[in-house]
Structure formats: structure tokens, C-alpha cells
Amino acid sequence: MKKVEAIVRHFKLEDVKNALTEQGIHGMTVSEVRGFGRQKGHTEIYRGTEYAIDFVPKVKIEVICTGDNLQTVIDTILQTAQTGQIGDGKIFVSNLEEAVRIRTGERGEEAL
């Protein structure tokens, strides 16, 4: 099993969710996060004063999938979230040791 974490722009969340659902990937966790990479934040003007915004708001999407579905998940997120601009985000993949469905006690891929 794999855990895919994608940091994407807010306005791409609904597109990514719909695209993953169309590919048969059901279930994800979404969190609002803040951070910066090469984009290094931006400036905003509020009431005539310019402020530096160091941490850019993004959305983190977490998807747990089997190794068989991994490339589908990555490709779907990549194609859907990409705008070609700095700040599109990142995708991280890690191994997942165990998953347990609390309601039934199912373990491993059966719990997905």
C-alpha cells in the first residue's frame, strides 16, 4: 500500500477530486496547509500598505492506494493540478505499513 500526499492550489481541489473519482479512486483526506518553496510567498496590499505573505495557502490531498493504482493516482493528480506556473505544488509517495478499518477490524488492502 502507498500513501500519496499532494500539495496543490486551492482552486484545483474540486478538479482533482472529480478526476480521481472518475478513475475509481474513492476516499481521500483534505487539509488546508500553508508553506513555501521556490514560489517564496507573495506581497499583498491591504488598506494602502504592502505586506509580505511568506506562507502561501495550499490544499493537501492524501490518498491511500494499492501499488497497482499508484501510477493512476499520480498521473491523474499531475494532469489535473498542473497549470505550468511556479507554485503548482508537489506530490509525495511513501510506503504504508498497515491500514485498519475501525468499524470492522479489516486490515491491509481490504481496509481500503
N, CA, C and O atoms as a printed pandas DataFrame, in Angstrom:
     atom_number atom_name residue_name chain_id  residue_number  x_coord  y_coord  z_coord
0              1         N          MET        A               1    0.836   -1.181    0.000
1              2        CA          MET        A               1    0.000    0.000    0.000
2              3         C          MET        A               1    0.878    1.240    0.000
3              4         O          MET        A               1    1.993    1.239    0.521
4              5         N          LYS        A               2    0.348    2.289   -0.594
5              6        CA          LYS        A               2    1.082    3.546   -0.720
6              7         C          LYS        A               2    0.233    4.699   -0.214
7              8         O          LYS        A               2   -0.995    4.677   -0.294
8              9         N          LYS        A               3    0.921    5.707    0.309
9             10        CA          LYS        A               3    0.267    6.951    0.711
10            11         C          LYS        A               3    0.758    8.042   -0.224
11            12         O          LYS        A               3    1.959    8.294   -0.316
12            13         N          VAL        A               4   -0.171    8.687   -0.917
13            14        CA          VAL        A               4    0.154    9.773   -1.838
14            15         C          VAL        A               4   -0.312   11.067   -1.190
15            16         O          VAL        A               4   -1.485   11.217   -0.848
16            17         N          GLU        A               5    0.619   12.000   -1.026
17            18        CA          GLU        A               5    0.297   13.320   -0.491
18            19         C          GLU        A               5    0.572   14.340   -1.592
19            20         O          GLU        A               5    1.691   14.439   -2.095
20            21         N          ALA        A               6   -0.451   15.087   -1.954
21            22        CA          ALA        A               6   -0.301   16.099   -2.999
22            23         C          ALA        A               6   -0.628   17.465   -2.414
23            24         O          ALA        A               6   -1.681   17.659   -1.806
24            25         N          ILE        A               7    0.282   18.403   -2.604
25            26        CA          ILE        A               7    0.066   19.791   -2.196
26            27         C          ILE        A               7   -0.285   20.551   -3.473
27            28         O          ILE        A               7    0.537   20.657   -4.383
28            29         N          VAL        A               8   -1.513   21.081   -3.537
29            30        CA          VAL        A               8   -1.982   21.729   -4.769
30            31         C          VAL        A               8   -2.628   23.075   -4.455
31            32         O          VAL        A               8   -2.862   23.415   -3.295
32            33         N          ARG        A               9   -2.905   23.819   -5.498
33            34        CA          ARG        A               9   -3.588   25.109   -5.358
34            35         C          ARG        A               9   -5.045   24.877   -4.952
35            36         O          ARG        A               9   -5.651   23.875   -5.332
36            37         N          HIS        A              10   -5.603   25.819   -4.172
37            38        CA          HIS        A              10   -6.982   25.697   -3.692
38            39         C          HIS        A              10   -7.980   25.462   -4.817
39            40         O          HIS        A              10   -8.840   24.586   -4.718
40            41         N          PHE        A              11   -7.867   26.241   -5.882
41            42        CA          PHE        A              11   -8.882   26.182   -6.932
42            43         C          PHE        A              11   -8.816   24.899   -7.759
43            44         O          PHE        A              11   -9.694   24.657   -8.588
44            45         N          LYS        A              12   -7.786   24.072   -7.546
45            46        CA          LYS        A              12   -7.663   22.804   -8.270
46            47         C          LYS        A              12   -8.251   21.623   -7.487
47            48         O          LYS        A              12   -8.352   20.519   -8.022
48            49         N          LEU        A              13   -8.634   21.843   -6.245
49            50        CA          LEU        A              13   -9.112   20.754   -5.391
50            51         C          LEU        A              13  -10.299   20.013   -6.004
51            52         O          LEU        A              13  -10.274   18.787   -6.112
52            53         N          GLU        A              14  -11.313   20.731   -6.398
53            54        CA          GLU        A              14  -12.530   20.092   -6.931
54            55         C          GLU        A              14  -12.224   19.318   -8.214
55            56         O          GLU        A              14  -12.756   18.228   -8.423
56            57         N          ASP        A              15  -11.374   19.874   -9.068
57            58        CA          ASP        A              15  -10.988   19.189  -10.305
58            59         C          ASP        A              15  -10.258   17.886  -10.011
59            60         O          ASP        A              15  -10.532   16.861  -10.634
60            61         N          VAL        A              16   -9.329   17.927   -9.063
61            62        CA          VAL        A              16   -8.568   16.729   -8.695
62            63         C          VAL        A              16   -9.499   15.683   -8.093
63            64         O          VAL        A              16   -9.418   14.505   -8.442
64            65         N          LYS        A              17  -10.380   16.104   -7.196
65            66        CA          LYS        A              17  -11.326   15.175   -6.574
66            67         C          LYS        A              17  -12.185   14.486   -7.622
67            68         O          LYS        A              17  -12.345   13.266   -7.592
68            69         N          ASN        A              18  -12.737   15.259   -8.545
69            70        CA          ASN        A              18  -13.595   14.686   -9.585
70            71         C          ASN        A              18  -12.822   13.748  -10.504
71            72         O          ASN        A              18  -13.333   12.695  -10.884
72            73         N          ALA        A              19  -11.606   14.118  -10.861
73            74        CA          ALA        A              19  -10.792   13.284  -11.747
74            75         C          ALA        A              19  -10.428   11.956  -11.072
75            76         O          ALA        A              19  -10.471   10.904  -11.709
76            77         N          LEU        A              20  -10.070   12.006   -9.781
77            78        CA          LEU        A              20   -9.756   10.767   -9.064
78            79         C          LEU        A              20  -10.984    9.869   -8.954
79            80         O          LEU        A              20  -10.882    8.652   -9.106
80            81         N          THR        A              21  -12.135   10.463   -8.692
81            82        CA          THR        A              21  -13.374    9.695   -8.592
82            83         C          THR        A              21  -13.689    9.018   -9.929
83            84         O          THR        A              21  -14.115    7.863   -9.950
84            85         N          GLU        A              22  -13.484    9.719  -11.030
85            86        CA          GLU        A              22  -13.712    9.143  -12.357
86            87         C          GLU        A              22  -12.784    7.961  -12.622
87            88         O          GLU        A              22  -13.137    7.050  -13.371
88            89         N          GLN        A              23  -11.604    7.972  -12.014
89            90        CA          GLN        A              23  -10.641    6.880  -12.183
90            91         C          GLN        A              23  -10.907    5.720  -11.215
91            92         O          GLN        A              23  -10.162    4.740  -11.198
92            93         N          GLY        A              24  -11.969    5.835  -10.411
93            94        CA          GLY        A              24  -12.306    4.761   -9.480
94            95         C          GLY        A              24  -11.598    4.854   -8.148
95            96         O          GLY        A              24  -11.610    3.896   -7.374
96            97         N          ILE        A              25  -10.977    5.998   -7.863
97            98        CA          ILE        A              25  -10.303    6.214   -6.580
98            99         C          ILE        A              25  -11.296    6.918   -5.670
99           100         O          ILE        A              25  -11.634    8.082   -5.884
100          101         N          HIS        A              26  -11.758    6.205   -4.660
101          102        CA          HIS        A              26  -12.749    6.761   -3.742
102          103         C          HIS        A              26  -12.126    6.886   -2.365
103          104         O          HIS        A              26  -11.542    5.935   -1.845
104          105         N          GLY        A              27  -12.254    8.040   -1.794
105          106        CA          GLY        A              27  -11.728    8.272   -0.456
106          107         C          GLY        A              27  -10.448    9.064   -0.480
107          108         O          GLY        A              27   -9.481    8.694   -1.147
108          109         N          MET        A              28  -10.448   10.151    0.249
109          110        CA          MET        A              28   -9.269   10.994    0.378
110          111         C          MET        A              28   -9.446   11.873    1.605
111          112         O          MET        A              28  -10.560   12.065    2.092
112          113         N          THR        A              29   -8.361   12.392    2.086
113          114        CA          THR        A              29   -8.380   13.337    3.190
114          115         C          THR        A              29   -7.829   14.654    2.662
115          116         O          THR        A              29   -6.822   14.671    1.955
116          117         N          VAL        A              30   -8.486   15.750    3.003
117          118        CA          VAL        A              30   -8.074   17.069    2.525
118          119         C          VAL        A              30   -7.821   17.973    3.722
119          120         O          VAL        A              30   -8.625   18.025    4.653
120          121         N          SER        A              31   -6.702   18.683    3.690
121          122        CA          SER        A              31   -6.345   19.630    4.745
122          123         C          SER        A              31   -5.909   20.940    4.113
123          124         O          SER        A              31   -5.298   20.957    3.045
124          125         N          GLU        A              32   -6.232   22.036    4.785
125          126        CA          GLU        A              32   -5.696   23.322    4.353
126          127         C          GLU        A              32   -4.341   23.496    5.013
127          128         O          GLU        A              32   -4.208   23.351    6.228
128          129         N          VAL        A              33   -3.338   23.807    4.207
129          130        CA          VAL        A              33   -1.974   23.944    4.715
130          131         C          VAL        A              33   -1.375   25.250    4.211
131          132         O          VAL        A              33   -1.920   25.891    3.312
132          133         N          ARG        A              34   -0.251   25.632    4.799
133          134        CA          ARG        A              34    0.489   26.814    4.364
134          135         C          ARG        A              34    1.950   26.427    4.253
135          136         O          ARG        A              34    2.449   25.624    5.042
136          137         N          GLY        A              35    2.628   26.993    3.283
137          138        CA          GLY        A              35    4.041   26.703    3.115
138          139         C          GLY        A              35    4.622   27.515    1.977
139          140         O          GLY        A              35    3.944   28.352    1.381
140          141         N          PHE        A              36    5.896   27.255    1.683
141          142        CA          PHE        A              36    6.517   27.910    0.545
142          143         C          PHE        A              36    7.638   27.036    0.025
143          144         O          PHE        A              36    8.225   26.239    0.758
144          145         N          GLY        A              37    7.916   27.200   -1.232
145          146        CA          GLY        A              37    9.020   26.515   -1.890
146          147         C          GLY        A              37    9.735   27.546   -2.736
147          148         O          GLY        A              37   10.146   28.594   -2.236
148          149         N          ARG        A              38    9.883   27.255   -3.998
149          150        CA          ARG        A              38   10.520   28.212   -4.904
150          151         C          ARG        A              38    9.691   29.471   -5.085
151          152         O          ARG        A              38   10.217   30.530   -5.427
152          153         N          GLN        A              39    8.385   29.347   -4.851
153          154        CA          GLN        A              39    7.487   30.490   -5.012
154          155         C          GLN        A              39    7.810   31.587   -3.992
155          156         O          GLN        A              39    7.663   32.770   -4.300
156          157         N          LYS        A              40    8.240   31.221   -2.806
157          158        CA          LYS        A              40    8.680   32.134   -1.746
158          159         C          LYS        A              40    7.655   33.190   -1.372
159          160         O          LYS        A              40    8.019   34.326   -1.068
160          161         N          GLY        A              41    6.392   32.835   -1.389
161          162        CA          GLY        A              41    5.360   33.763   -0.948
162          163         C          GLY        A              41    5.074   34.846   -1.966
163          164         O          GLY        A              41    5.505   34.772   -3.117
164          165         N          HIS        A              42    4.332   35.861   -1.520
165          166        CA          HIS        A              42    3.961   36.965   -2.389
166          167         C          HIS        A              42    3.637   38.177   -1.523
167          168         O          HIS        A              42    3.625   38.085   -0.295
168          169         N          THR        A              43    3.374   39.309   -2.165
169          170        CA          THR        A              43    3.003   40.512   -1.425
170          171         C          THR        A              43    1.543   40.854   -1.709
171          172         O          THR        A              43    1.037   40.602   -2.803
172          173         N          GLU        A              44    0.886   41.420   -0.727
173          174        CA          GLU        A              44   -0.492   41.872   -0.867
174          175         C          GLU        A              44   -0.592   43.284   -0.327
175          176         O          GLU        A              44    0.161   43.673    0.567
176          177         N          ILE        A              45   -1.516   44.041   -0.868
177          178        CA          ILE        A              45   -1.750   45.407   -0.385
178          179         C          ILE        A              45   -3.076   45.428    0.351
179          180         O          ILE        A              45   -4.111   45.050   -0.198
180          181         N          TYR        A              46   -3.036   45.876    1.602
181          182        CA          TYR        A              46   -4.231   45.973    2.430
182          183         C          TYR        A              46   -4.295   47.375    2.999
183          184         O          TYR        A              46   -3.400   47.796    3.731
184          185         N          ARG        A              47   -5.355   48.099    2.664
185          186        CA          ARG        A              47   -5.559   49.477    3.117
186          187         C          ARG        A              47   -4.347   50.361    2.831
187          188         O          ARG        A              47   -3.941   51.183    3.653
188          189         N          GLY        A              48   -3.793   50.167    1.653
189          190        CA          GLY        A              48   -2.700   51.016    1.200
190          191         C          GLY        A              48   -1.323   50.615    1.675
191          192         O          GLY        A              48   -0.337   51.248    1.296
192          193         N          THR        A              49   -1.223   49.576    2.496
193          194        CA          THR        A              49    0.070   49.130    2.998
194          195         C          THR        A              49    0.398   47.771    2.393
195          196         O          THR        A              49   -0.455   46.886    2.333
196          197         N          GLU        A              50    1.629   47.614    1.950
197          198        CA          GLU        A              50    2.058   46.360    1.337
198          199         C          GLU        A              50    2.569   45.407    2.411
199          200         O          GLU        A              50    3.377   45.787    3.258
200          201         N          TYR        A              51    2.091   44.167    2.368
201          202        CA          TYR        A              51    2.500   43.141    3.328
202          203         C          TYR        A              51    3.109   41.964    2.582
203          204         O          TYR        A              51    2.648   41.600    1.500
204          205         N          ALA        A              52    4.142   41.371    3.163
205          206        CA          ALA        A              52    4.747   40.167    2.600
206          207         C          ALA        A              52    4.046   38.952    3.193
207          208         O          ALA        A              52    3.966   38.804    4.412
208          209         N          ILE        A              53    3.547   38.100    2.337
209          210        CA          ILE        A              53    2.911   36.852    2.759
210          211         C          ILE        A              53    3.923   35.743    2.489
211          212         O          ILE        A              53    4.096   35.314    1.349
212          213         N          ASP        A              54    4.591   35.283    3.550
213          214        CA          ASP        A              54    5.659   34.292    3.394
214          215         C          ASP        A              54    5.120   32.889    3.145
215          216         O          ASP        A              54    5.686   32.142    2.346
216          217         N          PHE        A              55    4.033   32.524    3.818
217          218        CA          PHE        A              55    3.477   31.185    3.685
218          219         C          PHE        A              55    2.247   31.241    2.784
219          220         O          PHE        A              55    1.266   31.919    3.089
220          221         N          VAL        A              56    2.318   30.526    1.688
221          222        CA          VAL        A              56    1.246   30.538    0.694
222          223         C          VAL        A              56    0.216   29.467    1.059
223          224         O          VAL        A              56    0.593   28.330    1.339
224          225         N          PRO        A              57   -1.071   29.807    1.060
225          226        CA          PRO        A              57   -2.092   28.801    1.368
226          227         C          PRO        A              57   -2.236   27.798    0.233
227          228         O          PRO        A              57   -2.308   28.169   -0.939
228          229         N          LYS        A              58   -2.277   26.527    0.600
229          230        CA          LYS        A              58   -2.446   25.429   -0.352
230          231         C          LYS        A              58   -3.397   24.406    0.256
231          232         O          LYS        A              58   -3.868   24.573    1.380
232          233         N          VAL        A              59   -3.671   23.357   -0.492
233          234        CA          VAL        A              59   -4.503   22.255   -0.031
234          235         C          VAL        A              59   -3.669   20.985   -0.117
235          236         O          VAL        A              59   -3.001   20.738   -1.121
236          237         N          LYS        A              60   -3.712   20.183    0.939
237          238        CA          LYS        A              60   -3.026   18.889    0.918
238          239         C          LYS        A              60   -4.070   17.793    0.766
239          240         O          LYS        A              60   -5.005   17.691    1.560
240          241         N          ILE        A              61   -3.895   16.973   -0.271
241          242        CA          ILE        A              61   -4.775   15.844   -0.531
242          243         C          ILE        A              61   -3.993   14.575   -0.213
243          244         O          ILE        A              61   -2.893   14.366   -0.722
244          245         N          GLU        A              62   -4.577   13.732    0.636
245          246        CA          GLU        A              62   -3.946   12.462    0.978
246          247         C          GLU        A              62   -4.809   11.324    0.452
247          248         O          GLU        A              62   -6.008   11.264    0.724
248          249         N          VAL        A              63   -4.187   10.420   -0.306
249          250        CA          VAL        A              63   -4.883    9.274   -0.873
250          251         C          VAL        A              63   -4.087    8.024   -0.527
251          252         O          VAL        A              63   -2.871    7.981   -0.716
252          253         N          ILE        A              64   -4.774    7.010   -0.021
253          254        CA          ILE        A              64   -4.154    5.715    0.242
254          255         C          ILE        A              64   -4.597    4.783   -0.878
255          256         O          ILE        A              64   -5.790    4.671   -1.162
256          257         N          CYS        A              65   -3.639    4.114   -1.515
257          258        CA          CYS        A              65   -3.986    3.243   -2.634
258          259         C          CYS        A              65   -3.084    2.006   -2.647
259          260         O          CYS        A              65   -2.100    1.918   -1.912
260          261         N          THR        A              66   -3.452    1.069   -3.499
261          262        CA          THR        A              66   -2.616   -0.116   -3.690
262          263         C          THR        A              66   -1.478    0.245   -4.631
263          264         O          THR        A              66   -1.524    1.273   -5.308
264          265         N          GLY        A              67   -0.469   -0.593   -4.671
265          266        CA          GLY        A              67    0.631   -0.370   -5.598
266          267         C          GLY        A              67    0.158   -0.387   -7.043
267          268         O          GLY        A              67    0.736    0.289   -7.894
268          269         N          ASP        A              68   -0.893   -1.157   -7.328
269          270        CA          ASP        A              68   -1.439   -1.239   -8.690
270          271         C          ASP        A              68   -2.053    0.081   -9.140
271          272         O          ASP        A              68   -1.988    0.423  -10.320
272          273         N          ASN        A              69   -2.646    0.822   -8.212
273          274        CA          ASN        A              69   -3.310    2.085   -8.541
274          275         C          ASN        A              69   -2.390    3.294   -8.431
275          276         O          ASN        A              69   -2.787    4.400   -8.796
276          277         N          LEU        A              70   -1.186    3.108   -7.943
277          278        CA          LEU        A              70   -0.300    4.236   -7.647
278          279         C          LEU        A              70   -0.068    5.137   -8.857
279          280         O          LEU        A              70   -0.239    6.352   -8.761
280          281         N          GLN        A              71    0.314    4.565   -9.980
281          282        CA          GLN        A              71    0.628    5.387  -11.151
282          283         C          GLN        A              71   -0.608    6.123  -11.655
283          284         O          GLN        A              71   -0.500    7.251  -12.135
284          285         N          THR        A              72   -1.777    5.500  -11.551
285          286        CA          THR        A              72   -3.024    6.155  -11.951
286          287         C          THR        A              72   -3.283    7.379  -11.081
287          288         O          THR        A              72   -3.655    8.438  -11.588
288          289         N          VAL        A              73   -3.088    7.236   -9.776
289          290        CA          VAL        A              73   -3.302    8.351   -8.849
290          291         C          VAL        A              73   -2.333    9.490   -9.158
291          292         O          VAL        A              73   -2.739   10.649   -9.247
292          293         N          ILE        A              74   -1.063    9.163   -9.320
293          294        CA          ILE        A              74   -0.052   10.193   -9.599
294          295         C          ILE        A              74   -0.358   10.901  -10.911
295          296         O          ILE        A              74   -0.364   12.131  -10.967
296          297         N          ASP        A              75   -0.610   10.135  -11.965
297          298        CA          ASP        A              75   -0.871   10.734  -13.278
298          299         C          ASP        A              75   -2.115   11.614  -13.267
299          300         O          ASP        A              75   -2.129   12.687  -13.871
300          301         N          THR        A              76   -3.157   11.159  -12.581
301          302        CA          THR        A              76   -4.408   11.923  -12.520
302          303         C          THR        A              76   -4.199   13.243  -11.807
303          304         O          THR        A              76   -4.648   14.283  -12.289
304          305         N          ILE        A              77   -3.518   13.222  -10.654
305          306        CA          ILE        A              77   -3.249   14.462   -9.921
306          307         C          ILE        A              77   -2.367   15.384  -10.750
307          308         O          ILE        A              77   -2.631   16.582  -10.847
308          309         N          LEU        A              78   -1.329   14.831  -11.341
309          310        CA          LEU        A              78   -0.385   15.627  -12.133
310          311         C          LEU        A              78   -1.084   16.325  -13.294
311          312         O          LEU        A              78   -0.889   17.523  -13.500
312          313         N          GLN        A              79   -1.893   15.593  -14.053
313          314        CA          GLN        A              79   -2.573   16.171  -15.214
314          315         C          GLN        A              79   -3.633   17.192  -14.810
315          316         O          GLN        A              79   -3.845   18.183  -15.508
316          317         N          THR        A              80   -4.299   16.945  -13.680
317          318        CA          THR        A              80   -5.405   17.803  -13.276
318          319         C          THR        A              80   -4.942   19.065  -12.560
319          320         O          THR        A              80   -5.531   20.128  -12.756
320          321         N          ALA        A              81   -3.906   18.973  -11.740
321          322        CA          ALA        A              81   -3.484   20.106  -10.909
322          323         C          ALA        A              81   -2.475   21.012  -11.593
323          324         O          ALA        A              81   -2.199   22.106  -11.102
324          325         N          GLN        A              82   -1.927   20.583  -12.699
325          326        CA          GLN        A              82   -0.854   21.337  -13.345
326          327         C          GLN        A              82   -1.385   22.548  -14.106
327          328         O          GLN        A              82   -2.307   22.437  -14.914
328          329         N          THR        A              83   -0.779   23.720  -13.828
329          330        CA          THR        A              83   -1.092   24.928  -14.594
330          331         C          THR        A              83    0.117   25.385  -15.401
331          332         O          THR        A              83   -0.011   26.190  -16.323
332          333         N          GLY        A              84    1.294   24.866  -15.048
333          334        CA          GLY        A              84    2.526   25.283  -15.712
334          335         C          GLY        A              84    3.198   26.470  -15.055
335          336         O          GLY        A              84    4.217   26.957  -15.544
336          337         N          GLN        A              85    2.640   26.940  -13.954
337          338        CA          GLN        A              85    3.183   28.098  -13.244
338          339         C          GLN        A              85    3.932   27.651  -11.989
339          340         O          GLN        A              85    3.684   26.566  -11.462
340          341         N          ILE        A              86    4.841   28.487  -11.521
341          342        CA          ILE        A              86    5.503   28.224  -10.251
342          343         C          ILE        A              86    4.438   28.195   -9.162
343          344         O          ILE        A              86    3.550   29.046   -9.133
344          345         N          GLY        A              87    4.527   27.218   -8.270
345          346        CA          GLY        A              87    3.559   27.117   -7.179
346          347         C          GLY        A              87    2.470   26.088   -7.426
347          348         O          GLY        A              87    1.508   26.021   -6.661
348          349         N          ASP        A              88    2.598   25.278   -8.484
349          350        CA          ASP        A              88    1.599   24.245   -8.755
350          351         C          ASP        A              88    1.547   23.193   -7.647
351          352         O          ASP        A              88    0.500   22.588   -7.417
352          353         N          GLY        A              89    2.665   22.973   -6.964
353          354        CA          GLY        A              89    2.665   22.049   -5.843
354          355         C          GLY        A              89    3.616   20.885   -6.018
355          356         O          GLY        A              89    4.491   20.899   -6.883
356          357         N          LYS        A              90    3.430   19.873   -5.179
357          358        CA          LYS        A              90    4.289   18.696   -5.170
358          359         C          LYS        A              90    3.448   17.462   -4.887
359          360         O          LYS        A              90    2.351   17.549   -4.335
360          361         N          ILE        A              91    3.985   16.306   -5.277
361          362        CA          ILE        A              91    3.387   15.010   -4.936
362          363         C          ILE        A              91    4.456   14.205   -4.225
363          364         O          ILE        A              91    5.583   14.089   -4.706
364          365         N          PHE        A              92    4.096   13.649   -3.075
365          366        CA          PHE        A              92    4.994   12.796   -2.303
366          367         C          PHE        A              92    4.367   11.414   -2.182
367          368         O          PHE        A              92    3.158   11.293   -1.984
368          369         N          VAL        A              93    5.185   10.371   -2.302
369          370        CA          VAL        A              93    4.704    8.997   -2.181
370          371         C          VAL        A              93    5.521    8.300   -1.098
371          372         O          VAL        A              93    6.749    8.381   -1.078
372          373         N          SER        A              94    4.815    7.612   -0.198
373          374        CA          SER        A              94    5.507    6.857    0.846
374          375         C          SER        A              94    4.848    5.488    1.017
375          376         O          SER        A              94    3.678    5.299    0.684
376          377         N          ASN        A              95    5.617    4.551    1.536
377          378        CA          ASN        A              95    5.085    3.216    1.830
378          379         C          ASN        A              95    4.202    3.283    3.060
379          380         O          ASN        A              95    4.464    4.048    3.988
380          381         N          LEU        A              96    3.162    2.481    3.058
381          382        CA          LEU        A              96    2.244    2.424    4.191
382          383         C          LEU        A              96    2.276    1.015    4.746
383          384         O          LEU        A              96    1.951    0.060    4.041
384          385         N          GLU        A              97    2.660    0.879    5.984
385          386        CA          GLU        A              97    2.814   -0.429    6.616
386          387         C          GLU        A              97    1.492   -1.146    6.827
387          388         O          GLU        A              97    1.370   -2.333    6.522
388          389         N          GLU        A              98    0.504   -0.435    7.346
389          390        CA          GLU        A              98   -0.745   -1.100    7.732
390          391         C          GLU        A              98   -1.899   -0.120    7.675
391          392         O          GLU        A              98   -1.730    1.080    7.892
392          393         N          ALA        A              99   -3.077   -0.653    7.379
393          394        CA          ALA        A              99   -4.317    0.113    7.442
394          395         C          ALA        A              99   -5.351   -0.766    8.130
395          396         O          ALA        A              99   -5.424   -1.965    7.860
396          397         N          VAL        A             100   -6.149   -0.182    9.016
397          398        CA          VAL        A             100   -7.170   -0.930    9.744
398          399         C          VAL        A             100   -8.476   -0.149    9.676
399          400         O          VAL        A             100   -8.530    1.025   10.040
400          401         N          ARG        A             101   -9.527   -0.814    9.205
401          402        CA          ARG        A             101  -10.856   -0.199    9.218
402          403         C          ARG        A             101  -11.399   -0.375   10.630
403          404         O          ARG        A             101  -11.567   -1.504   11.091
404          405         N          ILE        A             102  -11.671    0.717   11.313
405          406        CA          ILE        A             102  -12.077    0.679   12.718
406          407         C          ILE        A             102  -13.393   -0.060   12.897
407          408         O          ILE        A             102  -13.536   -0.849   13.832
408          409         N          ARG        A             103  -14.353    0.181   12.020
409          410        CA          ARG        A             103  -15.687   -0.417   12.175
410          411         C          ARG        A             103  -15.653   -1.932   12.143
411          412         O          ARG        A             103  -16.310   -2.575   12.962
412          413         N          THR        A             104  -14.895   -2.532   11.203
413          414        CA          THR        A             104  -14.926   -3.984   11.005
414          415         C          THR        A             104  -13.659   -4.690   11.455
415          416         O          THR        A             104  -13.663   -5.908   11.629
416          417         N          GLY        A             105  -12.584   -3.952   11.645
417          418        CA          GLY        A             105  -11.322   -4.576   12.007
418          419         C          GLY        A             105  -10.557   -5.117   10.790
419          420         O          GLY        A             105   -9.514   -5.749   10.961
420          421         N          GLU        A             106  -11.047   -4.885    9.581
421          422        CA          GLU        A             106  -10.347   -5.337    8.384
422          423         C          GLU        A             106   -8.967   -4.681    8.329
423          424         O          GLU        A             106   -8.773   -3.544    8.759
424          425         N          ARG        A             107   -8.016   -5.447    7.782
425          426        CA          ARG        A             107   -6.631   -4.965    7.728
426          427         C          ARG        A             107   -6.089   -5.011    6.314
427          428         O          ARG        A             107   -6.587   -5.740    5.456
428          429         N          GLY        A             108   -5.046   -4.206    6.092
429          430        CA          GLY        A             108   -4.376   -4.203    4.798
430          431         C          GLY        A             108   -5.232   -3.613    3.711
431          432         O          GLY        A             108   -6.021   -2.698    3.949
432          433         N          GLU        A             109   -5.070   -4.154    2.482
433          434        CA          GLU        A             109   -5.808   -3.623    1.334
434          435         C          GLU        A             109   -7.325   -3.784    1.484
435          436         O          GLU        A             109   -8.089   -3.019    0.896
436          437         N          GLU        A             110   -7.758   -4.766    2.262
437          438        CA          GLU        A             110   -9.202   -4.954    2.498
438          439         C          GLU        A             110   -9.790   -3.760    3.238
439          440         O          GLU        A             110  -10.980   -3.473    3.102
440          441         N          ALA        A             111   -8.979   -3.069    4.010
441          442        CA          ALA        A             111   -9.452   -1.921    4.778
442          443         C          ALA        A             111   -9.622   -0.671    3.908
443          444         O          ALA        A             111  -10.246    0.304    4.328
444          445         N          LEU        A             112   -9.072   -0.709    2.716
445          446        CA          LEU        A             112   -9.183    0.457    1.834
446          447         C          LEU        A             112  -10.548    0.482    1.209
447          448         O          LEU        A             112  -10.854    1.385    0.429
